[in-house]
Amino acid sequence: MKKAVILLSGGMDSATILAIAMDQGYDCYALSFSYGQRNKIELIAANKIAKASAVKEHQTIEIDLGAFGGSALTADIPIPKNRTEIGGEIPITYVPARNTVFLSYALAYLDVIGADAIFIGVNALDYSGYPDCRPEYIEAFEKMANLATRRGVEGKHPIRIETPLLYMSKAGIITAGAALKVDYGITISCYDPDKKGRACGACDACILRKNGFEEAGFPDPTKYQ
């Protein structure tokens, strides 16, 4: 069986890419991160998704990007709410170098288990303007991955960074996931949930998620405050 490392955050995008990878016949090894984020509810969601999907292995790595601050997701900075324009300037919810760090850990995991690909749920359409979600960034990382690992140098096939959601709208992602029976009710996208895990309904992630369900014509299973 071919193997893939799945970056599993607990959100709807990562749940969808996991379902897509499994549908493509991969043995899936999920990787989540406790990276100093203020919201740890997403890790509970990631565990639920991994168990529901029967992945081969699920690891949660402890790192501390919060040591540097610079983001509303890791530091005591207000989460922007009710923004009318999303995807312009880079917002304060961007965590510096987060995807680079996550992909680097996933690359090490891939090299050890002999996997063929890393799946990451980046999106260049309905997203908040993060620089590490752009296709040129993914292309650059994939090139580096094949230069910097034993698997890349000695393997029979190139390492691939798979981004099945890259050019999909949120509505398209939800439609694709629903066809694969993804349970979006156990996912969490919110940047600022309460202690009960209920979404705020007003941050960028909540707005994109709500609009996606409305445009896709599916009922939104999210629990809001």
N, C-alpha and C positions, 0 to 999 in steps of 0.2 A: 504494500500500500504506500502511496505517496504521502508525505507528511507536510504539514504547514503549521507555523506559529501564528496564532491569532492574538492581536492586541485587543484585549477585552476590557473596556472601561466600565461597563454596566449600562451604557446608553443604547438608544435604539439603533444607531449606526453600527456599533460593534456587534450587537446581537444579530443584525442582518448579515454582516460579512461572515460571521461564524456559520450561519445557516447556509450561505452561498458556498462557502468552502466545503462544508459537509456534503452538500448536494453535488459538488464537483468530485466527490470521492476521496477527499483528503482525510487522513487521520489528523485530528486537530489537537494541538497543544496550546492551551490558552495562557496568556500572560497578562496579569493586572499589576497595578502599581499603587502603593501607598506612598505618595510622593510629597507629602506635606500639605496636601489639599485640605481646606477647611471643611469641605463636604466629604465625609466618609461613607455616606449613605450609598454612593455609587459602588463601593466595594461589596456591600451586601447584595446589591443587584447583580454584580458580576458573578458572585458565587451562585446565586439562584440560576442565572443563565447557563453557567457552566454545568451545573448539576442537571438542569432540564435537558441540555443538549448531549449529555453523556460524552464529554470530551475525554480524550485519553489521559490528559493531565492538566491541572490548573494550578499555576503558581502565582502568588502575590509577592512582589518584590518591594522591600522597604528601602526607599531613598528619601532625600530631603531637599527638594528644589525650593522649599519654603525658606531655607537658610539664606537665600539670596533676595527674597521678596520680589517686588516688581510686578506683581499680579494680584488682582482682586480675588483670585482663586486660592492663593496661598498666604496672603498678607491681610492685615486689617484695613482693607480698602473697600469702600462701598461697591456693591455690584450694580452696574448700570441697569436701569429698569425703564420699560416702556419706550425704548428707542424707536423712532419712526424710520430711520435709515440704518440698515444692517449690511455690513460688507464694504464700507467705505474705508476709513482710516482704521489702523490696527487698534482694537479696543483694549482696555485695561484688563480684560479677562484672559488675554494672551499670556501664557506661561512661557517665559524665555527658554528656548531650546528644548521644550518638552518632547516633541516628536522625535527629535534627534537622539535624545537620551533613551526614549522608549525603543526606538528602532535599533539602537546599538545593543541594548540588552537582548532584544529579540534576535538580533543577528548572532550573538554569542550562543543563545539557546539553540538556534538553527544549526550552527556549526557543530554543536555537541551531539544533537540527536540525529543529524543527517537529514534535515528537512530540505524541501525544495523551494519553499516560498514563505514569505511573511505577508499576512493580510492585515491591512490597516484601513480604517473607515474614514479616510480623509475625503473631503468634498470641495470642489471648486465652484459650485453654484450657490446652493443655499447654505452659506457658512458665514462666520462672523468676521472674516477678513484676516485670518491668521496666515502669516507667510509660509509656515511649514505645512500648509495644506495644498500648495500649488503643485501642478504637474511637473514643472521644471525641478522643483526640490526633490520629488520622488525619483525622477530620472537620475539626478545627480547622486542620490543615496544608493540607488541600485547599482550604478557604475562603481562606486566606492566599495560596496559590499562584495562585488566579484573580484576586486583587487586585493582585499584586505583579509580574506578568510581562507582557511584550508579547503572548505567546501567550494568556494568560488574558484580557487586555483586548480584543485585536483579533481573536482567533481565532473561528472559526464555532461551535466546540463547547467546552464547559468542559474544563479540565484535570482528569483523574481520577487519584486515588491508588488504585490497584487492590490489594486485599488478599485474594486468593482463599483464603488459608489461615486467615483471621482466626478463624473459628468451627469449625475442623476439629481433631479429635484427631490425635495423631501417627500413630496407626494409619490414620486416614482419609487423611492426607497421603501416607503410604507406598502405600496402595492406589491413590490417584489417580495418583501418580507412576509406579507400576508399569504402570498401564494406558497411560501415555504413553511407556513404555519408558525411564524415567529410570534411568541407571546409578548407583545409590547407592554402588557400590563405589569410585567415584572422588571421593566427597564426604567431608568431615571435619567433624564436629560438636564434637569434644572441645575443652575449654578448656585441657587440659594434656597434649598429645601428646608423645611422646619425639622424639628427633632423626630417627628413621626414619619418623615420621609415624603411629606406632601410637597408638591411643586409650587413655586411662587406664582407662576403664570404670567410673569412680567419681564423676566430676563430674556436676553437674546435667544438662548436655547429653548426656552418655553415658547416664545413667540413663533420661532421656526417650526417647532414640533406641532403646535396647535394649528398653524396654517397648513402644515403638511397633511394632517388628518382631515381637515376640512376640504382641501383641494382633492384629496384621494377619495373622499366620500365614505370614509370609514369612521365609526364611532371612536372617540378619543378615550382610551382606558385610563388615562393619567389621573391620579388623585391630586387635586389642587387644594391649596390652603383656603 
